[in-house]
Amino acid sequence: MLSRTGLCFIGMAAAVLNLLGFSGLSWAQDYGIDFVTIGSPGNAGYSGPDPNGFATGRGAVGYEYRIGRTEITTGQWLDFVNTFSVQSDALEFFAVPVTWGASSDPDYNGPGRRWRLNNPAAAMRPLFGITWRDAALFCNWLHNDRPSTIDGIQNGAYDASTFGFIPGPGGVFTDQRRHNPDARFWIPTWDEWLKSVHYDPNRFGDNQEGWWIYPHGSDSPPISGLPGVGQTSVGVRLPNFAELSIPLGAYPETLTPWGLLDATGGASEWVEETFEERFGARVFRGADGAYAGDMPNDGNMRDIVHELAGFTPTARSAIGLRIASAVPAPSVSGVFVLGSILFLQRRRHQTCSGTDSFHPLSSNPRYTRSGFLRRHPRPTSHLRHYMEYRRSDSRRQFERHHHGHNFRYLSSIR
């Protein structure tokens, strides 16, 4: 077993090689996404209350994987949009969400359209209203190392040539059901999403696994309120839809057992699951993805582990994305370099001060939780610093996106 000194050297060596752009370590290619490793492979599936029978046995995952600590932010999505929106007038609204923290750049004269942050704080705003297909193309973009051509995002995690619809009675969307086996980044499966949000390997004590009903490690619903007052933005209603401007990470103490943020509040989140073959519609995890401003009763329902809802893959509702990724392994050259460093460290009896927080591969939930809180102190509850909402649509127009014809609860189609 590696000593604390050895772990420190691994962490420092990885950081140095990352700064030098060393390609032998694949964990350097995360593109600014803060991933959490979800361990405990082979965990038991959910077995708690399940009135409609949707969640029983689900959430069991037989492998380690990673998932974003936060949803994809406006700042991260902006790079994706601007890569293609400036290429032609036909692409000026490429993958633009219904609501986010960016707007058209008035200083840009074409071709297409360039988008810019409304202000620096807007980089952390969630995305509301991206399609499942937008999310799939974003995964392809990351998988292929962020290419600048449309052809470069047609495959990778998902084959975009499958995106289509067969009309007629019982018409079906033909989009690829599961990500490619070699995908580096993908839309999480429902099992992966459930496990990262509701499963706790220490629910009943050390190594005594179990499940929580709500996303914040509790069987009681989170308390609605502004940052610094409540535990979630669900149920928060502010003038001019300003609740949609509450940044991701604004509730740093509302964490899943694995240390994920904004599993309640923020935006709802797409998952890869299909819930009914004859509709061919992708499922987003509405039950555990209640969005900012969602009414408290509805939000509490959507935050419960056993509830979910579905939209077609072309729907633009209050939905964003929390991305999943494979657990990277060092390449042969990376292992050789780190092994050489550890060998020299042992021979020279060097020491390293500090704590286990240097370990870059830790998947301990308590580490991820405490590590995040050390790095991100509690934000101010003075919300006006975050409020820069720009939409002029009425609440009725916004809610029509959410409650349109392409939305259905699973419990209504049993």
N, C-alpha and C positions, 0 to 999 in steps of 0.2 A: 504493500500500500504506500502511496506517495506521502511524504511528509509535508507539513505546511511549507517548509522551505522549498521543496520541489514544486508545489503548486504555485508558489509565488513566482518561481522562475519560469514556469510555463506561461503564466499570465503575462509577465513582463516581456517574455520572448515573443508571444503572439502579438502583443501591442506594438512592439518594435517592428516586427515583420509586416504587420498591417500598415504602419506608417510608411514603410519602404515599398509598399505595393507588391509584396512577395506573393506570388500566385499559388504557392504550394499549400497554403492554408485556405480551405474553401469558406471558413466562417468569416473571412474578411469581406465577402460579397453579399452583404445584407442590405445595401443601398439605403442606409439610415433607418431601417426598421428595427425596433427594439423587440427581439423575439424572446419568448419564454419557452423553455423546454418542458414538455409534458411527459413525465416518466410513468412509473408504475405500469409497465406493459402487462397485458393480461388481466386487467382489473375487472371486477364484477360489474355487470350492467345495472342500470337503474331498476329498483324493485319496490319503490314506494307508491304512494297514492297515484292512481292513473285512471281517472274516470272513463276516458275514451279508449284506453288501451294503446296509445300511440308510443309511449316512452318506455314501457316495460321491456327490459332486456337491452335497451339501447344505451349507447355511451361506453360500451366495452370496446377497448382498442388494444390490439395485441402488439403494438410497436411504439417506440418513442417518436415524437414529432415535435415541431415547434409551431407556435402561433403568436401573432402580434400582441404585445402588451396592450396596445391601444388599437383602435380602428385606424385605417389609412387616413391621414390628415389631408386638409386642403393643400398644404405645402407639398406633400409627396405626390398628390394627384395632379397638381399644377404642372410639374415637370412632364408628366405623361401627356397631358392635354396639349401643352405648348409644343411638344415634339412634332405633333401632326397638324395642329390647327393652323399653323402658319404656312403650310405647304401649298394650299390652294383654297379658293373660295368655297369649294365643295366640302372642305373639311373644317370650316371655321368654327363649327359647334361640335367637333369631335369629342365624344365622351364627356360633355359638359354636364355637371349635375344640375338638378332643379334648383338647389340652394347650396351654396358653399361660401368660402371666404374670399373669393376672387371675382373680378369683373373685367370687362373689356378694357384694354389699354388704349386710351385716346391718342397717345403719341405714335401709335403704330398704324401705318397706312397700307398694309397688305403686302403680299397676298394673304388671303385668309384672315385670321383674327388672332391677336396675341392677348393673353390674359395675364393679369397681375393681381397680387394680393391687395386687398382693400387697405390693410395696414399690417405692420409686422405681427401683431397678435393674431391676425386672421389665419396665419399658417397652421394653427392648432385647431381650427374649426373642423367639425365633422362634415362628412359629405351626406347630403340628403338627395336621393333621386338619381342614382346610377343604375343602369340595367344590369342583369346578370351577365349579359354578353359584354358590356363594358368591363365588368370585373374580370371576366375570362381573358379578354385582350390585355388587360393590365398584367395578369399573371404571365401571359406569353411574353410581354415586353420585358419583364424582369428575368424570366427564364432564359431569354436570348440576349441578356446583357444590354438591355435598353437600346435596341436598334432605332434608327431614324427613318426607316422605310415602312410603308404599310405592309409590304410583302413579308417583312421581318417579324410581324406579330400575328401571322395567320396560323401559326402552329407553335408548339412548344409544350405548354400544359394542356391546351385544348385545340382541336382542329376546327378552325373557324369555317371551313367548307361544310361542316355539318349543321351550321346555324340556318334553320329554315322552318317552314310550317307547311304541313299538308292540310289543305282546307277540306271542308265537307263535314258531314255529321261525325261528331267525335274527332274533329281535327286534332292533329298532334304536332307539337314542336319537336323538331328532329335533332336539337342540339345534343352534342356528345354528353352522355350521362355521367361519366367519371373522368377525372384527369388522367393524362398519360402516366404510365408507371414510372417513367424517368423524370417526371416534372420536378423542378426545384422549388417552385412556388405554386400554390393552388388555392382555390376557394375551399375552405374547410368542409369536410363531410359533416353531416349532422352528428354522428357519433363523436368525432373529434371536437366539435363545438360544445356538445353536452359535457364531455369529460373535462374540458378546460375551464368550464364555467361552474358546474355543479358538483363534480366529483372531488372528494377530499380523501387522500390516502391515510390521513390521520383523523378522520371524522370522530372516532370514538376513543382516541388515544394513539400513541405511537404505533404505526403500522397496522392500525385497525380501521380499515377503509369504510366509506359510506358516502351518502349523497345528501346534499342540502336542497331544499325546495326552491330557494331564491338564490340569485347569483352572487350575493355578498357573504356567503358562508352563514346563512341563517335560514330558519324555517318561518320567519316572519317577514313581511314585505318591507322593503327599504322605505325610509322616511323621505317624503318629497320636500324639497326646499332648495334655496340658492346655495352655491358653494360656501362652505363654512357654517352653514345652518342645517341643511338637510343632507341626505345620503345619495340622492339621485335628482336629476332634472325632470324625471317623469312627473307630470302633474304641475310643473312650473309654467305659468302663463304670464308673459310680459308684453307690454305694448310693442307693436310693430314686429311681432314674432321674435323678439330679442332672445327668447330662450334658445333659439336655434344657434345663437352665437356663443353659447357657453362652451368654452374650449374643452377639448379632450384632456383628461387628466386633472380636471378641476375638482374632483372628489377623490383625493389620493388615499383616503382611508376606506373607501368603498371598493374592496378588492375581492376577487374570487379566491378560492383556496390556493390557487397557483400564482396569484399576484396580478391577474389581468384587471385592467381598468375599464370603466364605462360599459360593462356587460349589461347594466341597467342604465338607461339614459343614453346620451349621444344619439346615434342613429340605430335603427334596426339593422340587422346584418345578414347578408346573403350566405346561404350554405349550398352545398353541391347536390343535396338530396332531391329526388323527384318523388312527389307524393301520390301521383295517380297517373298511370300510364296512358289512359285515354285522353287526358288533358296534356300530358307531356310538360307540365309546368314545373319550373324549379321551385323549391321550397326555401323561403328565408325563415330564419328562426325568430318569428315574431313573438312567441311566448317568452323567450328570454332575451328579447331585443327591443323592449319598449323604448320609444324614442323620446327625446326632449319635447316637453309640451303635451305629450300623450295624456289623456285624462286619467286620473289616478285609478279608477276602477278597472278601466281597460288595460292600463299599464301594468297593474298588479297581476292581472290575468296573463298578460303576455310575458311577464317575468317568471311565471311558474314553470317548473321543469317539464311538466307533462303537456303543456299547450304549445301549439305552433300553428302557423298560417302560411299560405302559399300565394305566390304571384307568378305570372307568366314571365319568361326570361327577357321580355321586351318592356316590362312595366317599369315606370319611373315613379316610385313612391318614396316614403321616408326611409330609404334603405341605403346603407353604406357597405363597407367591407372590412373585415378583419382577416388578414391573410395567413395562410398556413405554409409551412416549409419543412423540408426534410432536415433531420439532424445531420449537420455536415460532419464529415470525417476528414482528418488531415490526409493529404496525399502522401505517397512514399517519400517524396523529397521533404515534405513538411515534417513527417515523423523523424526522418534522419536528422534534420536541423535541430529539432527540439530534443531528440535523444542525445545529440552531441552536447547541447547546452547542459542537460541534466548530468551527463557523464562528467563534464568538466566541473560542474558545481559540486558533485560528490567528492571528486578527487581533491579539490581545493578547500573543502569544508567551508564554503562560503555560507553566510547567513543572510536571512531576509526578514526584516521586521514587518509587522502588519498583521492582518487577519485573513481568514479564509475568503474574504470578499474579493481577493485577487483571482480566485479560480474562475476561468471563463466558461467552464463547461458545467457549472453547478445547475442541477435541476431541483434543488431542495426548495419547496414552497416557502419555507420560513426565510431562506436566504433571499429569494426574489422579492418577497414582501418587504423585508427590512432594508434590503439594498436599495429598493426604489425609494422608500421613504427617506433614506439618508440623502439620496441624490436630489429628491424633489420635495422640498418643504411645503407645508400647507399653503395654498395660494390665498390671496386676499379674498374676502367675500364681497368686496366692492365691485359689483359686476359691471359697472359702466366702463371699466378699462377694457372689457372684452367685447362690448357691444358695438358692432359696426354693421348691423344687418341692413341690407340694401334693397331687398325685394319690395315691389310695390303691389304685388298681388294681394287680394283679400284673403282672409282666413278660409273662406269658402272655396276659393280656387285651390289653395294649398291642400285642404282636406279632400278635395275631389281627386287629387293625385293619389291620396292614401286609400280612399274608400271607393275607388272606381270599379268598373265591371270586372277587372282582371284580378280581383282579390277574393279569396275565399278561405274560411277557416276549415280545417280538416274535420272538425266536429260536425260541420254542416253537410258533409258529403259522405258520411259513413254509410 
